[in-house]
Structure formats: C-alpha cells, structure tokens
Amino acid sequence: MIYLLVDVGSTYTKLNLVDTEKNEILGSASSYTTVETDVREGFNKAYEKLSKKTDVKYDKILGCSSASGGLKVVAIGFSKNLTTNAARLASLSSGARILKVYSYELSLEDVEEIKNSGADIIVLCGGTDHGNRENIIFNAKKLAQESIKIPIVVAGNIDTQKYIKEIFYKKGVPCEFTENVMPTTNTINYKPLRNAIGNIFIKTIAHAKGIDLLSENFEVLLPTPIAVQKAMSVYAKYLGKVILSVDIGGATTDIHSIGKTYYGEENVISPPIDEPFEKRTVEGDMGMRYSATALYESVGDEPFLKFGINDAKEKVEYRFFHTDYVPDNDEDLFFDNALCYIATKTSLERHIGHIKKIETPTRTIYKQYGKDLRPAEMFIGTGGSLINSDDPKKILSAIGDLDDKYLINEDIKYYLDEKYILSSAGLISTVDEQASYELLNKYLKEL
C-alpha cells in the first residue's frame, strides 16, 4: 500500500510518500504553509516539488493539521486541583492548546471573557460520577444565559447530563456529551474526551483557510498532535518501553510521554492525580517563530546570556515578524539552536514530574508531583528547527541538564526524526499499526 501523507503545520506543509509493503519513504517535500490565504497553495507547491523527485502515485491520502495554532480550548471544572486539572490534561492529550482554565462558579465577567477568547471548543466538567452536581449545572446555566455559541463538550458527572441537555437545547447552545473526564477521584478518563474533540475538529475547525477543500479526498484527517501521539503510543507498545518526545514548532513546543505516572515506591507518596498514560503538554509561549517573542518574555535574558547572546530581544522580534525566515549564516543558526534548547528545557520542566523531600522524625520520604519518567529509555526530537540544526544532540541534551528534582532518566538515549516521519507514522497507525512501527524503527536516527 502506498500512502501520500500530508501534515499541514503552522509553519510548513510536509508531504511524505510511503510504501508500507517495502517499508520505504519514496519521496518527501515541504513548502511554507499559506494559512493567511488558502492552505491549498502551500500544499500545491509541496506537491509540485514532490512530483519532480518521484512519480506521485498512491492508493490513499491521509492528513493532519495544526495550522492556525491548532485547536484552542477553554476548560471549566469544579476543583482547581482535581476536575479542572483533569479537564486541562485530557484536553491537551486531545491535541488542544489551552487558552485558559476556570474553576468553581463562573462569573458574568468570566463568561464574557470566554465569549471573546477566540476558543474553538469549551470543555465543561465538574464532579465525579454520582458526586457533586450543583457546580456543573450552575456553570451550564451561566453559559446558556449568555448565549454562548462556541461548541461545548460536556464531560462531567453523568447524573447531570439530562439536565444540562435541557438547559443547552432550550438556548440553542451547540454541545456534545461524553464520559466523565474524572469518573472517580484522582483518575483521568481522557480517551472519550479526545474522541469528542476530534469529532468537532473534523466538523468545524477543519473548515478554516481551505483545509476542508484540501481534505475532501483524505481517508483520515486528524489534529497533528493526535497523529504524533498515535505514533508514539504504537511505537512504545511494540517496543515495550517508556518513551517521550519533543516537537518544536513555529507556534508551540509539544512534549509527549507514554508511560505510567506512579510506580508505587515505598518511600514516595503518590501524586494528587493519576496523569494520562499518553500525556501531552503544549507550550504556546515556546515557539520558534509565531511565539518567539512570547518565549523571550517568559524566560528573559538569563538563559540567552549563558550562550553568550546579548541581543536576544532583537533576534526574537525579527523571527516573530518574519515567520518564514530560515537561518542563512552561522550566527543566526547558533541563535536558533539556543532558542530550540531553551524551548526544550522549559517545556520539559513543565511536563516531567518532580519530587519534594519531606523530613520526618524517623525517616526521609518524598512527595511526588506529576509523572515519573525515570524509566524512559528514548527521547525523540522532531520539528523543523531541530531537524535542520547542525547540533540536534546538544538541543536534546537539555533533558540531562534538568535539576535533580525532576523524575527523568539521566542516561536516556536521543533519537532524531530527521525524515519528518512521526506524524506520518501516526496517520498510518490508524490503518496499519505494524507498518507504523516498522517505519519508525527504520527511520528514527539515534544520535
């Protein structure tokens, strides 16, 4: 079977032509994503480049997209540390970018802010099954009263669904219902929410900037983060290993990890919440182009000064205003490498769990927060700036420079997705998991 695999990214549109029977990439090409006008323009340019390299004949075409920064979600829950956090983590694992989270009872000011947020989807949750009912019903009424037209996915206490349906249907609020994102305390049920958000993506978000027309002949259309996550999940399953990856893009830096949260060590207290086995975090302030100025504002001059860079603000502003810029000299390539390193390290700090030492009269114990990734054996890097770097291993080595409190394997092995195959393998995994695994096993390069 020969597949044409299309990834419409926020900066570049990438095409891979893959023969799964031969386990071979027949050809690849890319072009700048023309999200400002019509994404078909960028696709056609990439297709023309591919046609000059190989005979483009294929059986099926599969696609994914993160153009325009991907899915933008507002998450609303009850308890900040429990259901709201569960909604946030589950939404991230669904390929979304979180704009803001709200806890407890919404105010009129909150609802007005949500209406003007630019969100594509609202995730409304609250209460474990057969637990608290009042909070999610209160928030549903508040949203309905203000005539919210943003699609709402309701993923809360199942006892409240029929009441919320009546509230929303009477006011014409667009909504879908799925299983509770936290059916029992401390447990995240993220896959049903992921499917619900994916369905909304197909029906509504994909219509932006020509993606609906481009994807008319696609057998599959997914958010790019979901494609990457599927590739990671299949690869981890076939290897029988805990793995993680970093995807450094123009707008965001994504971290994916596949593995358990907690391993039950005798002197380690379990974390407050059991995070998704397939965990994703996305940092909207850690992009190489669209978010370059936001990255600088988040970290300041200090990490750049460690690289001997004194004009970081000027350089990130240039990249922000010239999102198609590709470094054409050693100085700018060095700066992009530093930018990649800082984005990677900062994003890892936000994703990986850590421990806090607690001294007692008889012994030392530890409180775990977040996900334990000490068993992780592979760290995979992807994204244009990383793949085109002259020193990708240095960038990925940011994981080894984390503080000792972080729960990560110091001897982890580094791999580079130099053929842009992760999202393509994820698309193939929807129809052939074995072929997806074999493709990754062949083309991921150990550094």
Protein Blocks (a to p, Z undefined) as FASTA:
>chain_A
ZZddddddfkbccdddddfklopafbdcdddddfklomklmmmmmmmmmmmmpccddfbd
cdddfehhiaadddddfbfklmmmmmmmmmmmnopacfbdcehjadfklmmmmmmnopab
dcdeedjehiafklmmmmmmmmmmnopabdcdddbdfklmmmmmmmmmmnopacdddddf
blbghiacfklmmmmmmmmmmmmmmmgghlmmmmmmpmbdcdfklmmmmmmmmmmmmnop
acddddddfkbccdddeddfbeoiaklccdfbdcdfbacdddfklcfklmmmmmmmmnom
mlmmmnopaklmmmmmmmmmmmmbccfbfklmmmmmmmmmmmmmmmmmmmpccddddddf
kbccdddehjdfklpmbdcdedjklmmpcblmlmmmmmmmpcfkbccdfkbccdddfkop
mmmmmmmmmmomklmmmmmmmmpccZZ
